[in-house]
Amino acid sequence: MPKWIANILSVLALIVGLILWIAAPWWALLGVAVLLALWLVFTRTGRLSLAAAGIGIASLPQRWGASSVIVVGIAGVVAVLVAMLAMGEGFKATLDRTGDENTAIVLRGGSQAETNSVLTRDQAPLLTSLPGIAKGPSGKPLLSAELSQIVNLPSMEDGTDANAQFRGVGEDAWLVRGDKIKLVEGRKFAPGLREIVVGTGAAGQFRGLKVGNKINLGNQEWTVVGRFASGDSHDSEIWGDAETLGSTYNRRAYQSITVRTEGKAGFDQFKAAVDADPRLKLDVETTKAYYAKQSGQLSKVLNVIGKIIGVIMAFGAVFGALNTMYAAVAGRAREIATMRAIGFRGLPVVMAVMLETMLLALVGGLLGGLLAWAVFNGYSVSTLGNNFSQVVFQFKVSPELLWNGLKWALAIGLIGGLFPALRAARLPITTALRAL
């Protein structure tokens, strides 16, 4: 076989191996690690590899400058990769916490989100008579017809205008959502008045939203009378009376209707009744399913961007590792040649260099993961959601992301150490001894 074909096949095999490595579950990699450990301990070649690796690892303090290039480079890759993926995880987790299985959202048929949904005012009364809707203390069906208006407010950070979601809700909005919305300061707004309550996230994101303040929205003055906490995407919203919001912005229709159902059976009844009524032509799904769907697209975008940036940085780290390990092999040519002369074959030498590189990669991966967790876990930011308003959420550095970062680190170490290791194993003994 021509040498160039063999080289191409080797590169393809390495790429396939790396893809399988990154995609492999933890238990598969744990099995590989156990098998490697058993081989190192219970076989003669493995013990020779450990002995040779011990010599190289013992000399790392004398090569700390070159070794730190590998550690710092890989730590940077892992930290950036984990941080980017933690952004997508945090956004998804925030929307996944929004809604539940016992509330349903009603949109115009074919609408993908509230922003492109229009419900006429005569449709809301029709829904109140359908089966499956839970009743409030007064015996009234728990239903909230709602509007969503994007307004500009000065950001807390620099005072520039940013989009905020002003949600107009019905009188029973608090009962519809149950204990997920908790008033933590002030009071609820009064129907028919220009009063608003603000989410905790919105209060921290925009200026002027302290309880008691007055702000200008739609050329009208509104009073902040309360603050609520929900722990989900509603934390980023401002709430007011739907009828008052509609008259202020000349909105004659609703965008969505949120209904509390009598459990799963009630939801099924309600959805079947809506589907069977030809006058409605509406779509119904649980609020949990709706908000989970809204998070999907942006989460995927952040995930792809994070991995692209990670791959670009990984190339730089790989070249740094290659350069460092080639230099290390060249500097230890006499030592390697001596080991070869006293009986160390090629495989123990290859394994020795690989174990040294993988150890440095492991340290870099752990350092990068620790840095990402310490700096970014729980860090609050905001981004535009599907309704083009700011959604406040926190980075979520999960154990799964840290594990993925560690796999990337070891993959970089594998590539960075493989070719210098092969070179060390092929180094002619006489040439190396004469060179030094």
N, C-alpha and C positions, 0 to 999 in steps of 0.2 A: 504494500500500500504506500503511495507517495506520501512524503512527510507532511505536505500542506493539507492533504485530506485528513490525515490523522490529527493534525492540529485543530482543524475545523470540528471534527467529531468530538475532540476533547472539550472544546469550548462549549459546544451544544450540550454535551453531557453535564458540564458544570452548571450551565444555565438551568437545565431541567432539575438538577439536584438542588439548586438554590430555591427554585419555585416550590418544590416539594417540601423543603426545609421550612420556608416561611408559612406554607399552608398547613403543615403538620400540626395535629393537636398535641397538647402537653404530654399526654400519656405515651404517645409514640416517641417523642424526643426523650422522655424519661427512660423508656426502654432502650433507646440507642445509647444513652449515657451509662446505663447499668451494664450493658453488654461491653462497652468500651472499658469500663472500670474492671470488669471481670477479666477481660483480655490482658489488660495492663498488669494485673496482679498475679494471674495464674498461668501465664505463658512465658516462656524464656524470652521471646522477642519483645513481649510487652514489658517485662522487667528491665530489659536492656533499654527500651524506649524511656522508661521512667528515670533510669540512671542518667541517660544522656540529657533528658530534659532538666533534671536536677542541676546538672552542671551549668546549663544555660541560664536557668532561673536564678541560680546563685550569683551570676555575674550581672544581673539586671541593675543593681545599685550603681555599678560602674558605668552603666549605659542609660542612666535615668533620663538624660536630656532627649535622646533618640526615642526611648520607650514612651516618654510622655507625649510624643507626637501622636502615637497610636491611640493612647488612652484619651487624650483631649479631643482628638478628631472624632473618635467613635462616640464619646460622651456628647459632643455637640449634635451629631446626627440623631442620636436617640432622644435627646432633650427636645429638639425641634419637632421630630416626628411625633413623639408622644403628646406634646403640647398641641399640635395641629389636630390630631385625632381626638384629643380631650375636648377641644372646642365643639366638634361635631357631636360627641357623646353627650356633652352638657346640654347643648341645644335640644337634642332628641329627648333626653331625660326630662327636660322642663316641659316639653309639649306632651310627652307620654304621661306625665302626672296630671295633665289638664283633663278634666272630664272624668266620667265613670260609666259603668255599665247600666246605671239606673236613671240616667238622663239621656234624652234624645235631642238631636238638633235637626230641624226641618229647613230644607233649602228648596229653591226652585228646581224643578226637574232638569238634570243635566249640569247643574252648577258644581264646580269643583271647590269653591270657597265662598265665604260670605261676600267678598268683594264683587263677585259677578252674579249674585243672587238677588232677586226682587220678588217680594211677596206682597200681594195686594191686601189692603186692610180688611176686605170682606172674607179673606181666607182664615184669619185668626179665629173668629167666632165659630167657624165650621169645625175647627180642630177640637174645641172644648167639649164637644158632644161625643167624641169618639171614645171607644173603650180602651182600657189599659192605662189611662192617665191617673196618677195619684191625686188624692184630694188633700187640701190644706185643713187647718183647724176649723175653718168656717164652712167646710164642705165644698169650697170652690176648687175647680181643677187647677193644678199647679202648672202654670204656663207663663212664659215671659216672651213677648214679642219685642225684638231688638233691632237696633240700628248700629252701624259702625261707621264713624266719621273720622277721617285722618285730619289731625290739626297740627299746627306748628307750635312748638314750645322751645325756649332756649335751653340748651343742654347744660347740665351742671358743670361739665368739664371746662368748656371755653365760651359758653354763651351763644354759640351759633344755633340757628334753627334746626330742629330735628323733628322727625315725624313721631307723633304719639297717637295712640288709638283711644278715641273718645267713644265709649260704648253707651248707647241709650238702652235702658232695660225697663221692663215692666215692674209693677209693684211687687210681684211675687218672685222676683229674681233671686232674693236671698233664700227663700224657702225652696225654690227649684233646685238650687245648687247645694242645699243642705249645709253641713258643717265644714265644707271645703273653703268657704269664704268667711273669714272671721274679722269682725270690726275690732281694731286694736287702739283706735284713738277717735275721739269725737263721736259723731252720731251719723245715722243714715240720712240721705237726702230726702227732702219732702217732695212728693209728687206735685207737679205744676209750678215749681219754683226753680230758679236758675241756681241750683246747688249741686255740688259734685262731691264724690268721695274718690280718693286716689289709692291705687295699689302701692304697696311698700316699695316695689321696684321702680315704679314711675316717680315716686317721691324722691328717690335717690338718684334718678337719672335726669330729671328736669328741675329747673329753678322755679321758685314761686309756688310750690305745691304744699307748703306747710298748712296745717289746719288753722283756719281763721283768715288766710290770705284771700285776696280777690284777684282773679285773672280775667283777661279779655279773650273770649273765644267767640268767633262768628259775629264780631262787632257788638257783643253783649258782655256784660260783666257777670261773672259766675263766682260764687263763694265756695271755698273749700271747707266743707263741714265735717269731714271724717277721713280716716285712713284705714284700709283693710289689708289683710295678708291672706294669701291663698297658697303660696309655695309652688305656683305653676305660672303659665303664661298670662293669666289674669292679673298677676302682680304688676304687670307692665301697663295696665290699662287705667283709664279714668272712667268712672261711672256716673251717669246722671239719668234723669227721667226721660224715657224714650219720646214721649209726646212733646216735651219742652225742647229736646234736641231737634226733633223733626221740624218744629215750627221755626226754630232759630235758623236752620240750614235749608228750609223749604223742602224737606224730604217728606213725600206723601205716601211712601210705601216702606215696609219693613224689609230687612235683609235676611233675617233668620228668626226662628221661633224655637226656644229651648223649653223642653217639656220634661217634668219628672214622671217617670213611669213606675208602675207597680212591679218592680223587679224585672227579670228577664222575660217572664211570661207576659207581663204587662207590655213590655217593649214589643214583643212579637205580635200581640193583639193590636197595638196601636199602629205598627207598621203595616200590618195586613189591612187594617181599616183604611189607612191613607191610600194604599195602593189600589184598593177596590173602589174608591170614590173618584169617578171621572171628572168631577168638578175641580179637584185639587191639583193633580199633575205635579206632585212634590216628591222629593227624595228625603228619606229618613234614615239616619244611622245613629249609633250611640255616640255621645260626645267623646268618649275615649278613642273610638275608632277614627272619628273625624280628625282630632288633633294629632293622633299618631300618624295619619296619612299626610297631614300638613308638614310634619317634620322630616319626612322621608327625603324629599328632593334636596334640601339644603344640606342635610347630613351627608348625603352621598357626594355632593359637590365638595364639601370640606374634607371628606375622607380621601377623595381622589387628589385634591390639591395637596393634602398632607403627604400622601405617598409619592407624588411627583417630586415635591421638594425634598423628601427623604432620599429618594433615588439619586437626585442630583448631588446632594451632599454626601451620599454614600460613595459615589464615584471618587470624590475628592479624598475621603477617608481611606478608600482602598488604595489609591495611589500613594498616599502618605504611608500606609502600612507596608506596601510593596517596597518603597524606597528605603524605609527604616530596616526592614528585615533583610533586604539584599545587602545593605551596608553591614548589618550585624553578621550575616553569613561570611561576607568578605573579610571582616575584621577577625572572625574566629576561624579562618581557613586552616591555620596550623592546628588548632584544637580539634576541629572536625576531622582533619586528615589523620591526626594521632589516634582518634577513636576508631577511624576506619582501619588503621594499621594494626590495632590490637584486637580486632575481631568484630567491631560493630558494623553490621551490614547496612544496606541502604535504607530498609524500612525503619529501623530504630532511629536513624538520623532524621528521616522525614518526619516521623512522629514526634521527635524531640523538638524540632523547630515549630511544628504545628501546635504542640501543647503550649509552648512558650507564647506564641502569637494569640492563641485562644484565651490564655490566661489574661493577657493584656486587654483583649477584646471584652472579656467578662468584667474586668474592673471598669473599663470605659462604659459598658452598658449599664452596670449598676450605678455608676456615678451619674450618668445621664438621666436614668430613671429617677434617682433620688432628687436630682436638680429639678426635673419637671414636676415631680410631686410637691416639693417644697415651695416652688414659686407659683405654680399654676393651679394646683388642686383647690377648688373653692373660689378661685379668682372670678369676680363678677365683671361681665362685659355685656354689651348689647349689640344686636344686629337686626337687620331688616327681616321681618317675617314675610309670609306669603301675602299678608294684607298691606305690605309696604309701611308698616309701623315698627318702631323699635321694640324688640323683645329682650328683656333682661334675663340673663341666665348665667350659670356658673360653669367654669371648666370642671370636667369630671375625669380625673386621672384614676382609672379603674385598674384592678390587678390584671385584667386581661390586656389592657394597653401596655402596662409595664412588661408583661410577659412577651408581647409582640415586639416591643423595643429591644428586649434582651435577645430575641431571636435574630433581629436585624444586626445587632452588634456582633453576635457570633458568626453570622453569615459574612460580615465584612472581614472579621478575623480569619475566617476560613479562606477567603479569596486572597487576602493580603499575605497569608503565610504559606499557601500551597506552592506557588511557583518558586519562591526562595528556598523552600524545603526541598523541592525536587532538584534545584541547582546544587544544594549542599550535598545531596545524596550522590549526584553525578560528578562531583568534584574529584578529578584524578588525584590520588594520594601523592604521587611523586611531584606533580605540578604544584600542588598546594604547599608541600614542604619546601620545594626549591624557591617558591615565591617569597617565603618568609625566612 
